[in-house]
């Protein structure tokens, strides 16, 4: 988390495509419950209730696609 705060620039690979973006903590923001709900919907809550409640949610805003 310290690295993300110090330098939020990230690269994300989705299949064969690569994007640059910026990561940001969304705890306490409007996106916080949406992020937690998305994780719960995808993975369920069995064994994750504490993690879903206490984890630090992060969003990545994609800024541009890198050319191949």
Beta strands, then each sheet from edge to edge (+ up, - down):
strand 1: 9-14
strand 2: 17-25
strand 3: 58-66
sheet 1: 1+ 2- 3+
end
